[in-house]
Amino acid sequence: MELQTLISDLVEQKRDKTIELSDQVWETPEIYFQEYRSSEYIIHALETEGFQVEKEVAGLKTAFTGTFGSGKPVVAILGEFDALPALSQKKGLTVSDPVVQDGHGHGCGHNLLGAGAFAAAVAIKDYMEKKELHGTVRYYGCPAEENGGGKTIMAREGLFDDVDFALSWHPSSIPSIWNDNSLALYAVLCKFTGVSSHAAASPHLGRSALDAVELMNVGVNYLREHIIPEARVHYAVTNTGGSSPNVVQANAEVAYFIRAPKLRQAEEILERVHNIAKGAALMTGTTVEFIVQGSVSNLIPNTVLADVMHKNLTAVGVPSYDEFDQQFAREIQNTLSGEEIKAALAVCDRVTTKQLEGKAIADIIPPLGKEATLAGSTDVGNVSWVTPTIQCMTACFALGTPLHTWQVVSQGAMPIAHKGMLQAGKVMACTAIEIMQNPDIIEQAKSEWKERLEGEQ
């Protein structure tokens, strides 16, 4: 417990600075590849703590690294800070009330994620100085996790090639270790172009891009029966071409997410979706531009690292919640359905589920569970193909709160969220230092990693 006590003290010494950083990012929500102010906040904080910052890495204006130390081992601490569109919400409320109508909001808690990773990196640096520990800690400022896959581009450009292991975390409503598979993803945009015309006087002269979008969606819906059951294909019509039914719409767009357990499987489905888009254009006399906006690989679990991180999560323990926290969490839970709360409990084993029933905040750490495949995707997956990677989750929200909701935004700058964020910083820092001081763990993690890749890249 000596390590956990020392690291907890180091994190708590800079508690106010970390909370202020998180709240700054929360107050200026910026979506993928537009996180200019958010990245500058974190860059300034890192420079103040003595990190050597390199800006605009991998050709991305909002990506950066902050490095302290030199030589091996090299630990990567992954930070995110992008928001989501149309999730603007005032903090501390139990009703939906946007700050800006249709504005952005941190509906996945990435303001906490980036600041919690900062707390971890700084604590590792402070420990290294205090104990004269050799090695390198590097904070990665990773933009566009929600859409665009910043880490995909950073990994492709070789930014993780010298890293021995990578650590990250994610805000959640239950503290646990994220040692699961995830789905690979392709994000595409289909832009159809036709010919505008008067829909009543001369419809025969028009070529409807909106018709092409609708036919494409019908075709893809029929495709669902003929792809592997683990795959997911979903879409949003992002441009209908106009609001007048008396106009043949010359321009229309539809965005697709294509997911599958392996990237090569997603790529096969991508090609079939592309053919459907070309068919829809052919049927309507339009043209289509098929744009791959980004992709992420499936996540590679690592049991060696998961065991170390779970031990430190348990040793650090859960934060202390006061009556204000409990009451606010109960009020948030009142806005959720029973199914949402039940879904959160489903990640635990039966004993832990019973212990959590009726609670507003999860204050129990479940045992390390069996590996599963999550239905979602993350560009952390691309990092995990380059170096052994593990993540933890901590309770930053009322039990059962689903991500990508106004409830997450409302809670994201409140004490519950701050406490979970600081807990994550402590867990990551303890995990990193234990591994840095034990080269055998690194070798075991790399051996498992190579076995799981099975020769693929």
RAMOBEL-V346747 format. One record per helix or strand of 2 or more residues. SS is the DSSP state (H for helix, E for strand). FROM is the first residue (numbers start at 1). TO is the last residue. If there is no record, write none. Layout:
# RAMOBEL-V346747
ss=SS from=FROM to=TO
ss=SS from=FROM to=TO
This chain:
# RAMOBEL-V346747
ss=H from=2 to=13
ss=H from=15 to=27
ss=H from=36 to=48
ss=E from=52 to=55
ss=H from=57 to=59
ss=E from=64 to=70
ss=E from=74 to=80
ss=H from=110 to=131
ss=E from=135 to=142
ss=H from=150 to=156
ss=E from=165 to=172
ss=E from=176 to=178
ss=E from=184 to=193
ss=E from=197 to=198
ss=H from=203 to=205
ss=H from=209 to=226
ss=E from=232 to=239
ss=E from=247 to=248
ss=E from=251 to=260
ss=H from=263 to=284
ss=E from=287 to=296
ss=H from=303 to=316
ss=H from=323 to=333
ss=H from=338 to=345
ss=H from=350 to=356
ss=H from=380 to=384
ss=E from=389 to=395
ss=H from=406 to=411
ss=H from=415 to=436
ss=H from=439 to=453
